[in-house]
Amino acid sequence: MKRTLALTGVLLAGFVLPAAAQTSTFYIVQDTGTKHCRIVDQRPVAKDVTVIGGDGVVYHTRTEAETALKTTKVCVSD
């Protein structure tokens, strides 16, 4: 009985943990009026911002997004 319960817990953790690890996504967005860019953690739906790099570009860590932002030429620096 204990073995079955332990095995069930291990299998459940094996399916839940990888799914939870992939939930963080970051986008680089540009304000169309000011041309300033910022990093956001949710897909933007506002009309006054544009996702830099197109719809398919998603960064899985904030560090990846910050590195990409430094090399983006269309963004105005402060």
C-alpha positions as protocol buffer text, in pm:
chain_id: "A"
residue {
  index: 1
  type: MET
  ca { x: 0 y: 0 z: 0 }
}
residue {
  index: 2
  type: LYS
  ca { x: 277 y: 246 z: 91 }
}
residue {
  index: 3
  type: ARG
  ca { x: 468 y: 154 z: -221 }
}
residue {
  index: 4
  type: THR
  ca { x: 165 y: 231 z: -440 }
}
residue {
  index: 5
  type: LEU
  ca { x: 109 y: 563 z: -269 }
}
residue {
  index: 6
  type: ALA
  ca { x: 475 y: 661 z: -305 }
}
residue {
  index: 7
  type: LEU
  ca { x: 480 y: 559 z: -672 }
}
residue {
  index: 8
  type: THR
  ca { x: 164 y: 761 z: -737 }
}
residue {
  index: 9
  type: GLY
  ca { x: 325 y: 1067 z: -576 }
}
residue {
  index: 10
  type: VAL
  ca { x: 640 y: 1033 z: -783 }
}
residue {
  index: 11
  type: LEU
  ca { x: 442 y: 999 z: -1107 }
}
residue {
  index: 12
  type: LEU
  ca { x: 223 y: 1295 z: -1021 }
}
residue {
  index: 13
  type: ALA
  ca { x: 527 y: 1512 z: -944 }
}
residue {
  index: 14
  type: GLY
  ca { x: 685 y: 1400 z: -1271 }
}
residue {
  index: 15
  type: PHE
  ca { x: 393 y: 1539 z: -1468 }
}
residue {
  index: 16
  type: VAL
  ca { x: 314 y: 1852 z: -1267 }
}
residue {
  index: 17
  type: LEU
  ca { x: 662 y: 1998 z: -1209 }
}
residue {
  index: 18
  type: PRO
  ca { x: 770 y: 2024 z: -1575 }
}
residue {
  index: 19
  type: ALA
  ca { x: 441 y: 2190 z: -1664 }
}
residue {
  index: 20
  type: ALA
  ca { x: 480 y: 2443 z: -1383 }
}
residue {
  index: 21
  type: ALA
  ca { x: 838 y: 2522 z: -1485 }
}
residue {
  index: 22
  type: GLN
  ca { x: 731 y: 2632 z: -1833 }
}
residue {
  index: 23
  type: THR
  ca { x: 476 y: 2889 z: -1721 }
}
residue {
  index: 24
  type: SER
  ca { x: 710 y: 3189 z: -1710 }
}
residue {
  index: 25
  type: THR
  ca { x: 732 y: 3370 z: -2040 }
}
residue {
  index: 26
  type: PHE
  ca { x: 862 y: 3716 z: -2117 }
}
residue {
  index: 27
  type: TYR
  ca { x: 811 y: 3947 z: -2412 }
}
residue {
  index: 28
  type: ILE
  ca { x: 987 y: 4261 z: -2531 }
}
residue {
  index: 29
  type: VAL
  ca { x: 728 y: 4522 z: -2623 }
}
residue {
  index: 30
  type: GLN
  ca { x: 767 y: 4868 z: -2774 }
}
residue {
  index: 31
  type: ASP
  ca { x: 538 y: 5161 z: -2708 }
}
residue {
  index: 32
  type: THR
  ca { x: 438 y: 5278 z: -3057 }
}
residue {
  index: 33
  type: GLY
  ca { x: 425 y: 5644 z: -2954 }
}
residue {
  index: 34
  type: THR
  ca { x: 751 y: 5685 z: -2764 }
}
residue {
  index: 35
  type: LYS
  ca { x: 948 y: 5395 z: -2921 }
}
residue {
  index: 36
  type: HIS
  ca { x: 1065 y: 5290 z: -2571 }
}
residue {
  index: 37
  type: CYS
  ca { x: 1083 y: 4918 z: -2502 }
}
residue {
  index: 38
  type: ARG
  ca { x: 1019 y: 4719 z: -2187 }
}
residue {
  index: 39
  type: ILE
  ca { x: 998 y: 4358 z: -2077 }
}
residue {
  index: 40
  type: VAL
  ca { x: 659 y: 4220 z: -1975 }
}
residue {
  index: 41
  type: ASP
  ca { x: 560 y: 3881 z: -1839 }
}
residue {
  index: 42
  type: GLN
  ca { x: 220 y: 3858 z: -2011 }
}
residue {
  index: 43
  type: ARG
  ca { x: 133 y: 3866 z: -2378 }
}
residue {
  index: 44
  type: PRO
  ca { x: 25 y: 4224 z: -2454 }
}
residue {
  index: 45
  type: VAL
  ca { x: -320 y: 4287 z: -2593 }
}
residue {
  index: 46
  type: ALA
  ca { x: -311 y: 4669 z: -2605 }
}
residue {
  index: 47
  type: LYS
  ca { x: -305 y: 4841 z: -2942 }
}
residue {
  index: 48
  type: ASP
  ca { x: -40 y: 5095 z: -2837 }
}
residue {
  index: 49
  type: VAL
  ca { x: 240 y: 4836 z: -2799 }
}
residue {
  index: 50
  type: THR
  ca { x: 411 y: 4606 z: -3046 }
}
residue {
  index: 51
  type: VAL
  ca { x: 586 y: 4278 z: -2966 }
}
residue {
  index: 52
  type: ILE
  ca { x: 947 y: 4309 z: -3082 }
}
residue {
  index: 53
  type: GLY
  ca { x: 1063 y: 4015 z: -3289 }
}
residue {
  index: 54
  type: GLY
  ca { x: 716 y: 3908 z: -3400 }
}
residue {
  index: 55
  type: ASP
  ca { x: 447 y: 3695 z: -3245 }
}
residue {
  index: 56
  type: GLY
  ca { x: 660 y: 3383 z: -3212 }
}
residue {
  index: 57
  type: VAL
  ca { x: 937 y: 3532 z: -2999 }
}
residue {
  index: 58
  type: VAL
  ca { x: 904 y: 3426 z: -2635 }
}
residue {
  index: 59
  type: TYR
  ca { x: 1180 y: 3437 z: -2375 }
}
residue {
  index: 60
  type: HIS
  ca { x: 1170 y: 3179 z: -2097 }
}
residue {
  index: 61
  type: THR
  ca { x: 1376 y: 3376 z: -1846 }
}
residue {
  index: 62
  type: ARG
  ca { x: 1397 y: 3745 z: -1769 }
}
residue {
  index: 63
  type: THR
  ca { x: 1775 y: 3728 z: -1825 }
}
residue {
  index: 64
  type: GLU
  ca { x: 1721 y: 3607 z: -2183 }
}
residue {
  index: 65
  type: ALA
  ca { x: 1482 y: 3895 z: -2246 }
}
residue {
  index: 66
  type: GLU
  ca { x: 1722 y: 4151 z: -2096 }
}
residue {
  index: 67
  type: THR
  ca { x: 2006 y: 4024 z: -2314 }
}
residue {
  index: 68
  type: ALA
  ca { x: 1788 y: 4042 z: -2625 }
}
residue {
  index: 69
  type: LEU
  ca { x: 1670 y: 4392 z: -2531 }
}
residue {
  index: 70
  type: LYS
  ca { x: 2031 y: 4515 z: -2520 }
}
residue {
  index: 71
  type: THR
  ca { x: 2085 y: 4401 z: -2880 }
}
residue {
  index: 72
  type: THR
  ca { x: 1754 y: 4532 z: -3017 }
}
residue {
  index: 73
  type: LYS
  ca { x: 1818 y: 4826 z: -3246 }
}
residue {
  index: 74
  type: VAL
  ca { x: 1459 y: 4955 z: -3282 }
}
residue {
  index: 75
  type: CYS
  ca { x: 1429 y: 5050 z: -2915 }
}
residue {
  index: 76
  type: VAL
  ca { x: 1511 y: 5400 z: -2793 }
}
residue {
  index: 77
  type: SER
  ca { x: 1739 y: 5405 z: -2489 }
}
residue {
  index: 78
  type: ASP
  ca { x: 1665 y: 5634 z: -2198 }
}
